[in-house]
Amino acid sequence: MEAFGTFLPLILIFAVFYFLLIRPQQRKVKQHKEMLSNLKRGDKIITSGGIIGTINKVADNRELILEIANNVEIKIAPGMVADLYSIPEAQKKDPPKKDKENKSSFSGIFSKKNK
């Protein structure tokens, strides 16, 4: 029974590592594989190198033809796709508003200048 007591902290540490590190990483890998299998023509993606482009062709799940500019295409391996590139909905709906201060023509006369 004393041997079990000496291994108990080691077992607890392994359990903590499993639930805090290993399981979330496995879930992330599974989601990435699922995303790669669902890639299709017209998807806008970002590569692990930071290149943003639109998929023009998916060839045998072994390579992607990616358009990065007008008439500029590159071939990449599907494993190099980091994520789908999308603009957050809030930015699509609300363009940034420019704050215009209401300044009268006399505001420059009455303001204090620090010299």
N, C-alpha and C positions, 0 to 999 in steps of 0.2 A: 504494500500500500504506500510505502514511503517513496518508492520509485515513481509511482503515478504522480505524487505531489511535486516531484522535481521536474517532471515533463509537462505539468499543467500550465505553467507560464508560457512555455514554448508552443503548446497547442493553442492557447488563447491568442498569442501573437499571430500565428498562422491564420486563425479564423478571422481576426481583424484585417489582416492583409487581404485575405480572400474577398471579404465583403466590401472593403473600401477601395481596393486596387484591381484585383484580377477580374471580378465579375463585371464592373463597369467597362473595363477595357474590352472584354469579350462582347459585350452588348454593342459597343461602338464599332467594333470590327464587323459584326453581323449587319448593322445598319448600313455601313459603308459598302459591303458586298451586295446588299439588296439594292442600294442606290445605283451601283454600277450595272447590275443586271437590268435595271429599268431605264437606262439611258436610251434616248431615241433622237431622231433627227429633229432639229429645231431647239433642243435644250441648250440653254446658255449655262456654261460651266466655267469654273476656275480651276486651273491646274495647280499642282503642288509647287510649281515654279512661279506662280503668280500670273500666268497668262490667262486672260479672259477671252472667251470666244464662243461661237455657236457651232454645234455639231452639224455637219453636212451629211456625213455618211458613217454608219456603223458597219464595219467589215468583219464578219465572223467572230465578233466579241474578242478579237485579237488586236484590232487597231481602230482608231477613230480618226476621221478627217475633220479637222477643226478649222473654221474660218475665223481668223483673228482680225482681219481688216478686209476692205473691199478687194476681191480677187487675190487674197493672200490666204493660202491654205497650208496647214501643217498636219503631219501624221503624228499621233501620240498613242501610247499604250493606255488602255483603260485604267490601269493601276495608278497612273499619274493624275487622275481626276481627283481633286481634293473635295470639291463640293459643287452643288448646283448654285449658280450665281443668280440671286434674285434681289431686287430692290425692295426694302421693307414697305409694307402697305401704307404706312403713315407718310412716307416721303412721296409716294405716288399721288396720294389724294391732296396733301397740303404742301404746295410749293413754299419755300422759305419766304417769309414776309420781311420786307424791308421796313425798318423802323425809320420813319421820317419825323423829325422833330418839327413842331410848329413854331417857327421862329418868325417873329415880326421884324420889320425893317429897323425898328428902334432897339432891338435887343443888343446889337453891337455897341450902341452908344452908351447904354446904361450898365454894361457889364464891366467888372473890375479886371484889370490886367495885372498880372504878377510879373514884375521885372526884376 
